[in-house]
Amino acid sequence: MNDIEIKKLSVSYGHVCALKDINLEIRSREFVGITGPNGAGKSTLLKVLLGILKPTSGSISLKDNISIGYVPQFTSFDRNFPIKVLDVILMGKLSSKIKLFKRYSKQDIERAENIMDILGILKFENRQVGQLSGGQLQKVLIARALMTNPDVLVLDEPTASLDFKAKIEVYELLGKIKKEKTIIIVTHDMEAIVSYADRVVYLNKGLASCKEGEHDRNII
C-alpha cells in the first residue's frame, strides 16, 4: 500500500518552473532518497510534501489519517539558545493549540527518555544543545520529530556538514527506524544514500531515470 501518491505535480514561481509533471508513489515503510543538483526543486518538493506549498497543477495524496514528522538540518537550529536536550525533544509535543510554558506530563517525559535511549543519546538528556556535536544534535532533532509517533519521517539534508562517522551513524539509525516508518530524505549525498535507501529519486525539475543502485536498490 502507498503512503503517498504524487500525480502530474508541477510548481511554478511566477514564470519560473520549479517542478514539472512529477509522478511518484511511495510505499509504506519505504526508505526513499531524493537527490539532485542545486536548484533542482528538492526543497520545493519537500514543501509540497509538508503541506507548506500548494502545487500549481497536479495532486499529492496521503493515505487516510497519515501523519508526517519533519527533521530539519541541524545547521538551521540555533545552538546558542540556552536549552537542554530533553527540552528540545519535548518540544515535539507542542502545537499551536498548546499554551506557552506548558507542563509536560510524566508520560511525555518517559516517551522522550525512551526515544533518547533507542537513539543512543539518553546520556545527553541534561546537556545544553550548544555542547553537542553535529551528529548528536541531528539525532536530537530526529528524536523531537518522533515524539508524535509519525507514520512518515521527512528529513532535509540530515547529513550535511557531518563527518563520515557521524553520517554513517545517522544512516544506520534511519535504517532501524525504517522498520516501523516510511522515510523520505532530501540529500546531496548520492554516494552514501544509495547504500541505505530502498530507492533513490534523481530530481532536476522533473524525474530522471538512472541505472539500478547497489544491493538491488532502484534509482528512478
N, C-alpha and C positions, 0 to 999 in steps of 0.2 A: 504494500500500500504506500502511496506517495504522501509525504507530509506537505510538500509544496509543489505547485504546478504553475509554471510561467508560460504564457502563450502569446506569441507575436508582440512582445513588450517593446515599446520604443519610448525614449525620453529625450526631449529637446529643451534646451535653454534658449528661448528666442529662436534664432535661425541656426543655432549650433546643435548638431545631433550628438548626444552623449551615448545613447544605446539604440540599436536598430534591430527590430524583429528577433528578439531573444526568445527562444523556446528551450525550456529546461524543466525537467522533472527530478525531484529529489526524494528518494525513498526514505522510509522510516529507519532510523539508526544507520544512516549512511554518512560517511565521512567524506565531504566534498571540499576540494580546494579550488579557489577561484584566483587565477593569476593572469598577468598581462603587464604591458608597459605602462608608464605614467600617462595619464590622460585617456586610458582605455575604457573608462566607465565603471571601474571596480567600485569606487566609492558611491557612485550613483546607484548601482545595483544594490549595494548594501543598504542605502537609504530607502529604496523601494521595499526591500525585504522587511525592514523595520517599521514600515508604515510612515516614515518621515516625509517621503516624497511620493506624489502620485504620478503614475505613468502618463505620457501624452496619448498613447494608444496601447491596446492590448490589455492583458489582465494578469493578475497574480492571485492564486487561490491557495488558501491554507486549509488543512484538514480541520474538521469541526473541533472547536474548543482547544486548539493547539496554542501553546504559549512559547514565547521566544525570549531567551536571555541574551543580553549583549555584553561583550567584553571589549572595551576599548584598548588601544595601545597604552602600555604603562607610561610612555613618554608624555601622554596627554593628561596624566594625573599630577596634581600639584603636590610634590613631595615635601614642600616646606610647610604645608598645613599641619599643625600640631594635633595629630590624631593617631590613635593606636590601631594596630592591625584588626583586633576584634571589632572595634567600632566601624571600621571601613566595611568589613564583611556584613555586619548587621544592617548597614545602610541598604543592602539589597532587599530588605523587607519594607523599605519606605515607599510610599506612593503619594500622589497629590492629595489624597484624602486624609493622610495622616498628619497630625499636628506636629509642629516643631517641638523638639525636646521630648519626643515620645519615649516612654519607658518600655524597653523590650521585655518580653515575657521570659520565664525560665526556659520554656520550650524553644524560643528563638535562640537563646544563648547556647543551649545544648545542641541545637542543629548546627549553629555556626562552628562550635568546637568539634563536632563530628566531621563536618566537611574539612576543616583545617587538618584534622588527624588523617583523613583519607588522602589529602593532597600533600601531606608531609610538612605542614607549616604551623602545626599546633604550638611548637616551641617559641614561635614569634608572636603569640597571642597578645602580649602586653608591650610589644616593641613599637616604637614610633615608626611610621611608614618611611620616613626620611632616612632611616638607618638600614633599610633593606637594599639588597642588590636588585638589578633589573629583573632577573628571573624570579626572585622571591616575590617582588611586587606584582609581576604578571600573574603568578599563582594566586595572590590575594584577590586580584580583580576577577579571576575565574571563580574563586570561592564566593565572592559577592554576587556574581550572576547566578550561581547555583542555589542561592538562598530561597528562591521562589520555586525551585524544582522545575525548571522549564523543560519542555519537550525538545526544543531546538536551541542549540547554543551557537550564536553567531560571533565570530572573533575578527577583529580588524588588525591585521599585521601583528599577531601575537608574539612573533619572534624578532621583530625589527629591533636593531641595536643590541641584541643579546649575543653573548659569545657562544661558541659552538656547544659547549657543555650545557649551558642553560637552554639553548634551542632544543637539544635532544631531550632534556628533561620535560620541557613543555609538550613536545610532540608525543612522548611516551605517556604522559599524563592524559592527554586528549584521547589517545588510543584506548585507555582504560575507561574513560567517560563514555566513549562511543558505544560501549556495550549496552548502555541504557538510554542514550540520547542521540539525536541527529546533530551532526556538527558541520558547520559551514565556516570556512576560513578564507578571508581575503588576504593574499600574501604575494610578495615579490619573490619569495624563497622557493623557486621552482625546484631546485636540486633536492632540497630536503622534503618538500611536500609530497613528491611522487613516491617516496619510500613509506609514507604513512597513510595517505588518503586512499579511499576506495576508487575515487575518480578525481581527475583534475580538469577543470574547465579553463581553457585559454580564451581570454576575453580581449577583444580590441574593437570596441563599439558593437561588434557582432561576435558570435561564437565561431572560433576557428577550429578546424579538425587537425589533430596531431596523431602521431602513432601511439600505440599502446604503451603504458608505463611498465615499470618493473613489477614483479610479483603478481602478474595478471591484473594489474590495475589499469583502468581505462583513462585515457586523456581524450576529451572530446572538444 
